[in-house]
Amino acid sequence: MSLLTTCIGAYPKPDYVSVPDWFNNPQGPDAEKPTADWQHAVDALGDKAEEIFARGTREAIEDQVRCGIDIPTDGEIRRENYIHYHCRHLEGIDFGKLTSKALRNGAYTAALPTIVGPIKAREPFLPHDWNVAQSFTEAPVKITMPGPMTMSDTLADVHYNDPVKLGAAIADALNAEVLALAETGCANIQIDEPLFARKPEEALAYGLENLERAFHGCPDNVTRTVHMCCGYPDRLDNPDYPKAPPESYFRLAQAVDDSSIMAISVEDAHRPNDLSLLEMFQATQVIFGVVAIARSRVESIEEIRQRLENALDHIDSHRLIAAPDCGLGLLGRERAIAKLKNLTAAAHSVGA
C-alpha cells in the first residue's frame, strides 16, 4: 500500500543564489515592492546566472530525491515568487510601473506590476526550466505555474477592468506554456490557485472555467494538477495567520471532481480537515498535505503515518499522494530535509 510522494513547489534557495526571494522577508521592509530588485539581482549575476540557477536547481532536486520524493519539483529556484516570475514572461504587464494595491482583504499593501495592455504569451520559457531540472534525475520532475485567478489578484489591472476577461486572457497565455511543456515531455504540470479557497464563489463562477482553459488540449498522459492551499504565513511558528474558510474545500470538491483536473493538492497539516472531504473525490487524485511548512517542529514518522492511514479510510490508496502542505521556502534546507525524510518514510511504509 506504499503511497507516492511529491513536493508542491518552492524549496529553500541556497545562499549562492543571491536573488530576492519572497520567503526571505515576505512581510519585511521590502514587502511593499516585492518585485523591485529581482531583475537587478539577476543582471548582477551576469554570465554566471544560468550556471548558478542550474546548480541551485540540481541541489533542490537531489535533496528531494535523496529524501525519497517520487515526483520532485524544480524547487522554483529561479523565481522571486511563484507568480511574478511567470508574469515577467508575458506581454501586457509592466514591471517598471508599480501600482499600490491592497491584498488579502487589506492585510497589507504592495506595489505591484501593472497590466497596461492585452496579456499574451511570449516564447515558451518553462520547457527550458524543465529540461534543465529533468537532466538531474530520472524521477519525473513536476513544473508549477500560477493560476489565472491568483495571478489576477497579484497584479494591478488598468486595462481589462473585468476579472472574467482578465482571467481568460491569462489562461490563454498559460495554455501556451502548458502545451509547450507537454510537447517537451513534462508529464506533471501543476497550476496553483490558492485564491480558489479564499474566494470559492468566484472560483465556481469563472475560476474553474479559466483553469480548464489553461489546460485545454493538454494530452491525457500529462497529469493536470491544481494546488489549493488555504493561506500562507509570513514566518515560522505563527499559527494565527489568515486562512481560507474551512468549508471552502467542501464547496469546491464536486466541481473539481467533475472537471478535467486529474489531481488536487489540499492542506491538512496546518489545519486538519474533516476527512469525509476525501470521499467527495471519486475520480480525482488527492495530494494530501501532511507536513506543515510553517512550523519548525519536525513531525514524527508515526504521526504522519497515522494521518495517512486515517485518510485511507476515505480514499483508495492509488489516488492518495503524500506531500507537504505547500512550498518549503520558509523552513531552511536542514529542516526541509528532516521533514521530507519523515514524510517519505511514513508514506512508503503505510500498511506495513
Long-range contacts (C-beta under 8 A, 24 or more apart in sequence): 1-312, 1-317, 1-350, 1-351, 2-347, 2-348, 2-349, 2-350, 2-351, 3-308, 3-317, 3-320, 3-321, 3-322, 3-347, 3-348, 3-350, 4-70, 4-71, 4-321, 4-322, 4-347, 5-68, 5-69, 5-70, 5-71, 5-321, 5-322, 5-323, 5-343, 5-344, 5-347, 5-348, 6-69, 6-70, 6-71, 6-72, 6-73, 6-142, 6-188, 6-287, 6-321, 6-322, 6-323, 7-64, 7-69, 7-71, 7-72, 7-73, 7-142, 7-323, 7-324, 7-327, 7-328, 7-340, 8-73, 8-144, 8-190, 8-227, 8-229, 8-265, 8-287, 8-289, 8-323, 8-324, 8-325, 8-326, 8-327, 8-328, 9-73, 9-75, 9-76, 9-82, 9-144, 9-190, 9-192, 9-227, 9-326, 9-327, 10-73, 10-75, 10-76, 10-79, 10-82, 10-327, 10-328, 10-329, 11-60, 11-63, 11-64, 11-73, 11-75, 11-76, 11-77, 11-327, 11-328, 11-329, 11-336, 12-60, 12-328, 12-329, 12-331, 12-332, 12-333, 12-336, 13-56, 13-75, 13-77, 13-329, 14-55, 14-56, 14-59, 14-77, 14-333, 16-52, 16-55, 16-56, 17-52, 17-53, 17-56, 17-77, 18-44, 18-45, 19-45, 19-80, 20-80, 21-80, 21-81, 21-329, 22-80, 22-81, 22-329, 23-327, 23-329, 23-330, 26-234, 26-235, 27-108, 27-234, 27-235, 31-108, 31-110, 32-100, 32-109, 32-110, 32-111, 33-98, 33-110, 33-111, 34-80, 34-81, 34-84, 34-110, 34-111, 34-112, 35-80, 35-84, 35-95, 35-98, 35-112, 35-113, 36-98, 36-111, 38-80, 38-84, 39-88, 39-95, 53-77, 53-78, 53-132, 54-132, 57-129, 57-132, 57-133, 57-136, 58-136, 61-133, 61-136, 61-137, 61-139, 61-141, 62-136, 62-137, 63-333, 63-336, 63-337, 63-340, 64-340, 65-137, 65-139, 67-337, 67-340, 67-341, 67-343, 67-344, 68-340, 68-341, 68-344, 68-345, 68-348, 69-139, 69-340, 69-344, 70-139, 71-139, 71-140, 71-141, 71-142, 71-188, 71-321, 72-137, 72-139, 72-141, 72-142, 73-141, 73-142, 73-143, 73-144, 74-129, 74-130, 74-132, 74-133, 74-141, 74-143, 76-144, 76-327, 78-129, 82-144, 82-145, 82-146, 82-192, 82-327, 83-146, 83-150, 83-151, 83-154, 84-113, 84-154, 86-145, 86-146, 86-151, 86-174, 86-177, 87-113, 87-151, 87-155, 89-121, 89-122, 89-125, 90-119, 90-120, 90-121, 90-122, 90-170, 90-173, 91-117, 91-118, 91-119, 91-120, 91-121, 91-122, 92-116, 92-117, 92-118, 92-119, 92-120, 92-159, 92-169, 93-119, 93-155, 98-156, 99-156, 99-158, 100-156, 101-156, 103-153, 103-154, 104-198, 104-242, 105-242, 107-242, 112-154, 112-155, 112-156, 113-155, 113-156, 114-155, 114-156, 114-157, 114-158, 115-155, 115-156, 115-157, 115-158, 115-159, 115-160, 115-166, 116-158, 116-159, 117-159, 118-159, 118-169, 119-166, 119-169, 119-170, 119-173, 120-169, 120-172, 120-173, 121-172, 121-173, 121-174, 121-176, 121-177, 124-176, 124-177, 124-180, 124-181, 125-177, 126-177, 126-180, 126-181, 126-186, 127-180, 127-181, 127-183, 127-184, 127-186, 130-181, 130-184, 130-185, 130-186, 131-184, 134-185, 134-186, 140-187, 140-188, 141-186, 141-188, 142-186, 142-188, 142-189, 142-190, 142-225, 143-181, 143-186, 143-188, 143-189, 143-190, 144-189, 144-190, 144-191, 144-192, 144-227, 145-174, 145-177, 145-178, 145-189, 145-190, 145-191, 145-192, 146-191, 146-192, 147-174, 147-191, 147-192, 147-193, 147-195, 147-196, 147-207, 147-210, 147-211, 147-214, 147-226, 148-174, 148-193, 148-207, 148-210, 148-211, 148-213, 148-214, 149-193, 149-195, 149-196, 149-199, 149-202, 149-203, 149-207, 149-210, 150-192, 150-193, 150-194, 150-195, 153-195, 163-202, 163-206, 164-206, 164-210, 167-206, 167-207, 167-210, 168-210, 168-213, 170-210, 170-214, 171-210, 171-211, 171-213, 171-214, 172-213, 172-214, 174-214, 175-213, 175-214, 175-215, 175-216, 175-217, 178-214, 178-215, 178-217, 178-218, 179-217, 179-218, 181-222, 182-218, 182-219, 182-222, 186-222, 187-221, 187-222, 187-223, 188-222, 188-223, 188-225, 189-215, 189-218, 189-222, 189-223, 189-224, 189-225, 190-225, 190-226, 190-227, 190-265, 191-215, 191-224, 191-225, 191-226, 191-227, 192-226, 192-227, 192-229, 193-226, 193-227, 193-228, 194-227, 194-228, 194-229, 194-230, 194-231, 194-232, 194-244, 196-226, 196-228, 196-248, 196-252, 197-228, 197-229, 197-230, 197-231, 197-244, 197-245, 197-248, 197-249, 197-252, 198-230, 198-231, 198-244, 198-248, 200-245, 200-248, 200-251, 200-252, 203-252, 203-255, 204-251, 204-252, 204-255, 208-252, 208-255, 208-256, 208-259, 211-259, 211-261, 212-259, 212-260, 212-261, 215-260, 215-261, 223-262, 223-263, 223-285, 224-260, 224-261, 224-262, 224-263, 225-261, 225-262, 225-263, 225-264, 225-265, 225-287, 226-256, 226-261, 226-263, 226-264, 226-265, 227-264, 227-265, 227-287, 227-326, 228-252, 228-264, 228-265, 228-266, 229-265, 229-267, 229-289, 229-325, 229-326, 230-267, 230-270, 230-271, 232-294, 232-326, 233-294, 233-330, 235-294, 235-330, 236-294, 236-295, 236-296, 236-330, 236-331, 237-294, 237-295, 237-296, 238-294, 239-270, 239-295, 241-294, 243-270, 243-271, 246-271, 246-273, 249-273, 249-277, 250-274, 250-277, 250-280, 253-277, 253-280, 253-281, 254-280, 256-281, 256-284, 257-281, 257-282, 257-283, 257-284, 263-287, 263-321, 265-289, 265-323, 267-325, 267-326, 268-307, 268-311, 268-325, 269-293, 269-295, 269-299, 269-324, 269-325, 270-294, 270-295, 270-325, 272-307, 275-310, 275-311, 275-313, 275-314, 276-314, 277-314, 278-311, 278-314, 278-315, 278-320, 279-314, 279-315, 281-315, 281-319, 284-319, 285-319, 285-320, 285-321, 286-315, 286-319, 286-320, 286-321, 287-321, 287-322, 287-323, 288-320, 288-321, 288-322, 288-323, 289-323, 289-324, 289-325, 289-326, 290-322, 290-323, 290-324, 290-325, 290-343, 290-346, 291-323, 291-324, 291-325, 291-339, 291-340, 291-342, 291-343, 292-324, 292-325, 293-324, 293-325, 293-326, 293-327, 293-328, 293-330, 293-331, 294-330, 296-331, 296-335, 298-335, 298-338, 298-339, 298-342, 299-339, 299-342, 299-343, 300-342, 301-342, 301-345, 301-346, 301-349, 302-346, 303-346, 304-342, 304-343, 304-346, 304-347, 305-346, 305-347, 305-349, 305-350, 308-346, 308-347, 308-350, 309-350, 309-351, 312-350, 312-351, 317-350, 317-351, 322-346, 322-347
